[in-house]
Amino acid sequence: MRNIAILAWTGWQENLRRRFYLVSLAFAGVFLYMSLILGVLAVEQETRVLFDFGLGFIELMGLAGALYGATTVVLREMETKTVYLVLSRPVGRGEYLVGRFVGLMLSVLCSMALMAAFHLVILKAKGWQGPEPYLACFCGAFLKVLVTASLAMFLAIFSSSVLTAGVISGVIWTLGHFLPEIRFLITHGASRPLLAPLHLLSWVVPDLQLLNLRDRAASLSGPEAGWAWLLCYAALYCAVWLSSAWVLLRRKEF
């Protein structure tokens, strides 16, 4: 755990030196401008539109940063031979992988939290009073970014291509929002053999609609929200793909 913590801390500092938080400041400026336009277009539902638009934009910006980091952090250090310096110490490859992933997601979380702070300021200035639980919806957005980033890191090591891993991860993130429809098609489809690829897809693609808490914000205030199940689902998905990435990393010769 000590090695993981050190690697996570150094990874977080490296992201700071790469001006990771400038994305957050750019978001604040863009959203301040967009909020004026949205206020004109949605007079009666202004705060609801600002709420959905802001959280959606925060998720997209966090996803972009997470995918870029997850697909480049390991490959970049392999190309620059930096990984040799890390693994020459008493650090296992699993510790190295988890440490880099945790450091990346800490950077993404801090960036998304900074954007959320600007978002809340704008909502409060527009008179937003809820009843949507903002923190719950924000956590759902971060969990979606988290599970997609774990898959992206696996794909980057598997394909050794930043572009391929990024594109496939983006496609899977999109399909994850349509997984309930895919399962409905599997259940009610007429031709079972033709639907076999969809069966495989339904097991590989994460159910991001399950974590899309903005769509059911009214039911998140009590125990019926199912937080334990959501956290276990995200943790299990990340563990599976990070373990698979670790297996691939063990086979690579450094």
Number of C-alpha atoms within 10 A of each C-alpha: 9 10 16 21 16 15 23 25 19 16 22 24 16 15 18 13 10 10 11 18 19 12 16 22 15 11 22 19 11 11 21 13 11 14 21 12 11 17 16 10 12 13 10 10 12 19 23 15 16 24 20 14 17 23 20 16 16 24 22 15 19 28 23 17 21 25 26 19 24 28 27 22 18 21 18 14 14 13 9 9 12 12 17 12 9 15 14 9 9 9 14 14 16 17 20 20 21 23 24 25 27 19 24 28 25 17 26 26 19 16 21 27 18 18 26 23 12 18 23 16 12 20 20 12 10 14 11 17 10 14 9 19 16 17 10 17 21 20 17 24 24 23 23 23 25 26 22 27 30 28 30 31 31 25 23 25 22 14 11 15 14 22 14 15 25 23 13 15 24 17 12 21 22 13 20 24 18 15 21 16 12 17 15 10 13 19 12 9 12 10 9 13 9 11 16 11 11 17 15 10 17 17 10 13 21 23 22 25 17 17 24 20 22 21 12 13 17 14 14 17 12 9 9 8 16 11 15 9 10 15 15 11 18 21 14 13 20 19 16 14 20 22 17 18 23 20 14 13 18 12 8 8 5 10
